[in-house]
Amino acid sequence: MSSSFEFLKEISAKINKDDIKKKALLQFSGKAFQFKLNEGESFYVKFENDGSMSVEKGEINSPAASVSVSDSLLIDLINGKADPVKSFFIGKLKVSGDLMLAQKLVSEVKKLL
């Protein structure tokens, strides 16, 4: 199985080729989401003004939300195999910043898969 970073890179490549999918993500334009994996890796997802997204290793200043999670749980959340609210309340998922926007991002990306 690929890592959540590689998985999100694949998703972004599909989204960036599809104008309808990019349009669905326009609500996130100019925003970035930081992911800090329990395994030690950090990466971020950034949305451009046209709705396209990029996934880059490292950290970004002033993300809309920062998410701490395990690599496997993040993949399960994106695939809809895990419940983000339940994961948050049992402490397997930590979010700082705009919690509602992070939740909206997960639901929008799931719709586009």
C-alpha positions in Angstrom: 0.0 0.0 0.0 1.2 3.5 -0.8 1.7 6.2 1.9 -1.0 8.8 2.4 1.4 11.3 0.8 1.6 9.3 -2.4 -2.1 8.6 -2.3 -2.9 12.3 -2.1 -0.4 13.0 -4.9 -2.3 10.6 -7.1 -5.6 12.2 -6.1 -4.3 15.7 -6.9 -3.1 14.5 -10.3 -6.6 13.2 -11.2 -8.3 16.4 -9.8 -5.9 18.8 -11.6 -6.8 17.1 -15.0 -10.5 17.6 -14.5 -12.1 21.1 -14.6 -15.3 19.9 -13.0 -13.4 18.5 -10.0 -11.3 21.6 -9.7 -14.4 23.7 -9.7 -15.8 21.7 -6.8 -12.6 22.6 -4.8 -12.7 26.4 -5.5 -14.1 27.0 -2.0 -10.6 26.0 -0.7 -8.6 28.3 -3.1 -5.7 30.0 -1.4 -5.9 27.6 1.6 -3.4 25.1 2.8 -3.8 22.1 5.1 -0.8 20.7 7.1 -0.6 17.0 7.8 1.7 15.7 10.5 1.9 11.9 10.5 2.4 10.0 13.7 5.2 8.2 11.8 7.2 11.5 11.7 6.5 12.7 8.1 5.0 16.1 7.4 3.4 17.3 4.2 0.8 19.9 3.1 -2.0 20.2 0.6 -2.3 23.6 -1.0 -5.2 24.9 -3.2 -4.6 27.4 -6.0 -7.1 30.0 -7.2 -8.3 27.7 -10.0 -9.2 24.9 -7.6 -6.1 22.8 -8.5 -4.2 21.3 -5.6 -0.6 20.4 -4.9 0.9 18.1 -2.3 4.3 18.9 -1.0 6.6 17.5 1.7 7.5 19.7 4.6 5.6 22.4 6.5 3.8 25.5 5.4 3.3 28.7 7.3 -0.2 29.6 8.5 -2.2 26.6 7.3 -6.0 26.8 7.6 -5.8 23.6 9.6 -3.2 21.3 10.9 -4.0 17.6 11.1 -2.1 15.0 13.2 -2.9 11.4 12.3 -1.4 8.1 11.5 -0.6 7.3 7.9 -3.0 4.4 7.6 -5.9 6.3 9.3 -5.5 9.2 6.9 -5.9 6.8 4.0 -8.9 5.2 5.6 -10.5 8.7 6.2 -10.0 9.7 2.6 -11.4 6.4 1.4 -14.4 6.7 3.7 -13.4 3.6 5.6 -13.0 5.5 8.9 -15.3 8.1 10.5 -13.5 11.4 11.0 -15.7 12.5 13.9 -15.3 9.3 15.8 -11.6 9.3 15.1 -11.4 12.8 16.5 -13.3 12.0 19.7 -11.3 8.9 20.5 -8.1 10.9 20.0 -6.7 9.1 16.9 -7.1 12.3 14.9 -6.1 15.7 16.1 -7.0 19.0 14.3 -6.0 22.5 15.1 -7.1 25.5 13.3 -10.4 25.5 11.3 -11.9 22.2 12.2 -15.1 22.7 10.1 -13.0 23.6 7.0 -10.9 20.4 7.5 -14.0 18.3 7.8 -15.5 19.9 4.7 -12.3 19.2 2.8 -12.4 15.4 3.6 -16.1 15.2 2.5 -15.4 17.1 -0.8 -12.4 15.0 -1.7 -14.3 11.8 -0.9 -17.0 12.9 -3.3 -14.5 13.3 -6.1 -12.8 9.9 -5.8 
